[in-house]
Amino acid sequence: MKKIVLFMIVILSIISLNAVCHKIGEYVTPSANYITFVNNIAYLADLSSGLKILDISNPENPVLISSYNAFGGAYAICIENDIAYVAYGQSGIRIFDISNPQDVRLLGSYITPHNSDTYSLTINDNIAYLADGYYGFRIVNVSNPQNPVLISSYVPYSNNSEVHEVVVSNNIAYLAVNFSGLEMVDVSNPQNPTFLGYYYSPGCTSVCVVDNIAYIGDLLSGFKIIDVSDPQNPTLLSSYYANSSARFVTILNDIAYVANSANGLLIFDVSNPQNPTLLGFYDTAGTARFVAILNNIAYVLESGTGVIIIDISDLSNSALIGSYDTLYYASSFCISNNLAYIASGYSGLEIIDISDPQNPTLLGSIFTGNAVSVAVNNNIAYLLDVWHQSEGDGWHLRIINISNPQHPVLLSSYNGSGLAYSLSVINNIAYVTGNNLRLIDVSNPRNPTLIIEYYGFVTSIFVSNNFAYLIWDYNDFEIIDISNPQNPTLLGSYYIPGHIFHITVYDTIAYVAEWHGLKIIDVSNPHLPVLIDSINLRPWSKIERCFVCNEQLIISDTNWDELSFYDLSNPAAPEFIKRYSWNLITNDLLIEDGYLYTLNTYYGLNILDLNQVLDVEDSIQIPATIYNLRNYPNPFNPETTISFEISKPGDVILDVFNLKGQLIKRLINNQMTTGKHNVIWDGKDNNGKICSSGVYYYRIESNGITETKKMVLMK
């Protein structure tokens, strides 16, 4: 995926990141090329396995009904009156009776001459118009599906060009001609198609026409909007280039949906075609080939997975407060004194003023190379940058004076060979992971010195007290005694089959991100780490990062673009709070002062209101201690004692709320005297019903002052 870079021929209104499309399902078939619908049935053309028919009545779980794979790969489908017309490349078209989707029957076929490639087709009044690659387009009578008959052929106006798609509107065929552009052909007499006009756009592969406006996808120059009211003189209205190719365009209710290659799905308001507005996007992992819309759901076909199913019903993201678009891939950051320090790929270190979260602003920067990891301590920033060259891999540890963040100054560098992935700095020692773990003395920032290399392929590390917790060779979780940095000693290990990426430790519990979930490991005895539980998220999850912030465990799923939040009142048994789904991969995050700061690869730094992310009302925010409010035991089952102190007599209200801020139980509502008080909550609501396991908040209010705490009911 590539950063969206805008080149505008007209003024293009942009609403940056204020739209949240989120993935709700997928169907794995990596060669999917085209999809269309009849009611809740999807008909899929697959380049490897032909025609597939899916039940999508539950879009979160599409189910294969049947398939037909007698003729190789299918390119496109058009459906009319229970008949499916399928383009099969060099095998021409096949015509199927789909009145019973579970029992598809072949009716007839048309084999194109010269082994030409039929890429797509459209049907209009029993006539099929075939996009036939280098052989132009063909017009075929399909009034008798069992015996389709060629009416005529048409060779594009430009030589050596390739027709990828054809649509017909008002007796005009619009041809998307690769290596040439958009070509208009009069087909009022199907036996004699006649050239009308042409618009040069040499990467054109897709066209959609609505009300004399043509919307084209161009592999070289992006998304274009063209006035074709006079087909002999088509005129460009506007254009959008996003640093990658627009492969397919479809229009629905003045909204354009663009399958934009490496940038995935782009959504535009085109009610004013001269000034389209970018409403939102969803960045797919693979190359987006095609998109179709049904019932506020976008079905995007991409090369990595197949069918990505995206909810586009609500494009608003009220949780997003501000964002900063880094110059390059943003991989790591830290926050100190209202400043965010970002390792930003080939732009090096970027220093962002976040004192106003709605308007994060670049304060200073220093170019170092391909920066991948950063740490900050006092007025020193430590930056890891790497390079990969034919003569070998290498890395630099850059030590930078940031006492004046507007003018950071490089103090020194330590150069190493081999691979390097991440950096941690604890007690004047820098830990650099890679094909070995390097410990570097940085007590003198002008003269960093290697202490030792600990041999082994280390991909992630967490340092706490005198222990280093690390992932070795993607399978082993190891605990190293680093009390003597010159002689790190292996204490214990735990083998995890599969692929593990990242580790963080809280209290005496290690959380290890592995491919499809999270392992919870008790490290209270470092000589004998013990697996105590696992968290499994969705099917096909890809868990690459996990974080602990504000007594919450946050898991980043890079396949579903989701953050899952867990309460850590009991670190050994994280309690699920909320799943936040959006349109970006999160590769680093921090929580500060009620804000969630996320780093999202090519989309820089984004700042969200944590309460809105978690759907927690303002009344549930936890202020500083006033009443010495607490409960014991916590977690509890079946009851807990809540204690508090009041400094002067008055009316007291003590309530219990759930995570949504809904009142569960009122425990006290009367006058009380000065001093200490206790009340027991038996885990039941106001109706006497036993509450489910989970996280609850209890809040006391007296004399206009409130205090809130958190407790966990476990069963």
Helices and strands as residue ranges (DSSP letters): E 7-8, E 13-14, E 22-28, E 32-38, E 41-46, E 50-55, E 63-68, E 76-80, E 83-87, E 93-97, E 105-110, G 113-115, E 120-124, E 127-131, E 137-141, E 149-154, E 162-169, E 172-178, E 181-186, E 194-200, E 204-210, E 213-218, E 222-227, E 235-241, E 248-252, E 255-259, E 265-269, E 277-282, E 288-294, E 297-302, E 306-311, E 320-324, E 332-336, E 339-343, E 349-353, E 361-366, E 370-377, E 380-389, E 392-401, E 409-417, E 420-426, E 429-441, E 449-464, E 467-472, E 476-481, E 489-495, E 500-506, E 509-514, E 517-522, E 530-536, E 543-549, E 552-557, E 562-567, E 575-581, E 588-592, E 595-599, E 605-609, H 610-613, G 618-620, E 630-632, E 640-646, E 650-657, E 663-672, E 675-681, E 694-702, E 705-713
